[in-house]
Amino acid sequence: MRRGLVGLGVGIALFAMAGQVALAAESLGLITGSDKGTYYQFGLNLQALVKPQGIDLTVYPSRGSVENIYAVFQRPGVQMGIVQADVLAFVSRIQTDPVLKRIAGKTKLVFPLYNEEIHLLGRRDIASFDDLADRRVAIGRDGSGTYLTSRLLFKTSEVVPKDMVPIDTDEALAELKAGRIDAMFYVAGYPVKLLTEKVTADDGLALIPITNKSIAEFYPSVEIPAGTYTWQATPVPTVAVKAVLVSFDFRQRTAT
């Protein structure tokens, strides 16, 4: 129900935005994330919601939030994108990079969507986030929201892993199962398709709690309920980031 109402609200915001920027109402583009992630599925749900209103919404997969911000700024046919709020805040605070400064000046927040839980999947002998010290951890591909959030978590907590491995989630899961890394991050609203379809109890993996006090000062504490995944018997405390819908600010023709 909650996400359905959010979807309806996004649809209303979408209609208003489409009229505001004087685009052809029947053709809009939304860039999301991996086709196995929540962003992409949310985009497909929104596509179905607006279709009866005569809006043809094309949903594009991507490598994540950073790519989405660039795409909304410069890719033809992509008027909107879903990004993590912490990534958006990071870009808005960078004043030394002229390109990022221009992007921040032309990016408009349209609508807050939902919390994205930070999934930390690892070997069962890892009890908490703090135990990632001196471990090999997959942090997402460079350019993804997961990558930036993972690095911010380590910087905020001052936990220092042995190695931060910049690979995407599919490769990370394969490496984790093979024992070549100890844990992996995936920032997405639960349930995550990859973890639902590609992880079983026989893999010997578990969701690792994120309860570090320094991290909890910057990210809201949430819980992934027991049974969200068939191999997850108990609730797992973690933290979340907010997913937001952004667009290019068509009202200002020249970036500041």
RAFENGI-V451605 format. One record per residue. N is the residue number from 1. RES is the residue in one letter. PHI is phi in radians with two decimals (NA if undefined). BURIAL is # if it has 16 or more other C-alpha atoms within 10 Angstrom, else .. Layout:
n->[N N]
res->[RES RES]
phi->[PHI PHI]
burial->[BURIAL BURIAL]
This chain:
n->[1 2 3 4 5 6 7 8 9 10 11 12 13 14 15 16 17 18 19 20 21 22 23 24 25 26 27 28 29 30 31 32 33 34 35 36 37 38 39 40 41 42 43 44 45 46 47 48 49 50 51 52 53 54 55 56 57 58 59 60 61 62 63 64 65 66 67 68 69 70 71 72 73 74 75 76 77 78 79 80 81 82 83 84 85 86 87 88 89 90 91 92 93 94 95 96 97 98 99 100 101 102 103 104 105 106 107 108 109 110 111 112 113 114 115 116 117 118 119 120 121 122 123 124 125 126 127 128 129 130 131 132 133 134 135 136 137 138 139 140 141 142 143 144 145 146 147 148 149 150 151 152 153 154 155 156 157 158 159 160 161 162 163 164 165 166 167 168 169 170 171 172 173 174 175 176 177 178 179 180 181 182 183 184 185 186 187 188 189 190 191 192 193 194 195 196 197 198 199 200 201 202 203 204 205 206 207 208 209 210 211 212 213 214 215 216 217 218 219 220 221 222 223 224 225 226 227 228 229 230 231 232 233 234 235 236 237 238 239 240 241 242 243 244 245 246 247 248 249 250 251 252 253 254 255 256]
res->[M R R G L V G L G V G I A L F A M A G Q V A L A A E S L G L I T G S D K G T Y Y Q F G L N L Q A L V K P Q G I D L T V Y P S R G S V E N I Y A V F Q R P G V Q M G I V Q A D V L A F V S R I Q T D P V L K R I A G K T K L V F P L Y N E E I H L L G R R D I A S F D D L A D R R V A I G R D G S G T Y L T S R L L F K T S E V V P K D M V P I D T D E A L A E L K A G R I D A M F Y V A G Y P V K L L T E K V T A D D G L A L I P I T N K S I A E F Y P S V E I P A G T Y T W Q A T P V P T V A V K A V L V S F D F R Q R T A T]
phi->[NA -1.03 -1.24 -1.12 -1.17 -1.08 -1.04 -1.13 -1.08 -1.10 -1.05 -1.10 -1.07 -1.10 -1.08 -1.09 -1.14 -1.05 -1.21 -1.11 -1.60 1.01 -1.55 -1.11 -1.08 -1.53 -2.47 -2.40 -2.16 -2.23 -1.73 -2.15 -2.89 -1.03 -1.21 -1.81 -1.83 -1.22 -0.97 -1.13 -1.13 -1.08 -1.06 -1.14 -1.12 -1.17 -1.00 -1.17 -1.15 -1.57 -1.01 -1.09 -1.55 1.45 -1.78 -1.64 -1.72 -1.57 -1.83 -1.87 -1.33 -2.74 -1.57 2.39 -1.06 -1.12 -1.04 -1.11 -1.10 -1.13 -1.12 -1.08 -1.28 -2.38 -1.57 -1.06 1.44 -2.00 -1.59 -2.42 -2.64 -1.82 -2.39 -1.38 -1.08 -1.22 -1.18 -1.07 -1.13 -1.07 -1.11 -1.17 -1.64 -1.39 -1.90 -1.59 -1.75 -1.10 -1.20 -1.12 -1.14 -1.15 -1.07 -1.05 -1.24 -1.93 -1.79 -2.01 -1.32 -1.65 -2.83 -1.30 -1.83 -2.67 -1.30 -1.92 -1.30 -1.51 -1.52 -2.00 -1.82 -2.80 -1.16 -1.17 -1.44 -1.61 -1.50 -2.74 -0.95 -1.07 -1.35 -1.36 -1.00 1.15 -1.89 -1.65 -2.23 -1.41 -2.01 1.65 -1.23 -0.94 1.82 -1.60 -1.12 -1.02 -1.05 -1.17 -1.09 -1.03 -1.15 -1.15 -1.09 -1.18 -1.14 -1.15 -1.46 1.12 -1.41 -2.00 -1.30 -1.17 -2.69 -1.75 -1.69 -1.52 -2.24 -1.29 -1.18 -1.10 -1.14 -1.09 -1.11 -1.10 -1.15 -1.16 -1.09 -1.42 1.44 -1.55 -2.29 -1.75 -2.81 -2.56 -1.77 -2.60 -1.69 -2.94 -1.17 -1.34 -1.42 -1.49 -1.00 -1.03 -1.35 -1.30 -1.63 -1.96 -2.14 -2.25 -1.07 -1.21 -1.31 1.23 -1.96 -2.66 -1.34 -1.74 -1.07 -2.05 -2.21 -1.00 -1.13 -1.14 -1.14 -1.15 -1.33 -1.94 -2.13 -1.15 -1.39 -2.44 -2.45 -1.59 -1.06 -1.01 1.42 -1.00 -2.12 -1.04 -1.62 -1.94 -1.48 -2.18 -1.15 -2.19 -1.27 -2.68 -2.23 -2.42 -2.08 -1.59 -1.51 -2.31 -1.69 -2.14 -2.48 -1.29 -1.45 -1.30 -1.23 -1.92 -1.27 -2.09 -1.19 -1.49]
burial->[. . . . . . # . . # # . . # . . # # . . . . . . # . . # # # # # # # . # # # # # # # # # . # # . # # . . . . # # # . # # # # # # # # # # # # # # # . . . . # # # # # # # # # # # . . # # . . . . . . . # # # # # # # # # # # # # # # # # # # # # # # # . . # . # # # . # . . # # # # # # # # . # # # # # # # . # # # . # . . # . . . . # # # # # # . . # # . # # # . . . # # # # # # # # # # . # # . # . . . # . . . . . # # # # # # # # . . # # . . # . # # . # . . . # # . # # . . . # # # # # # # # # # # # # # . . . . . . .]
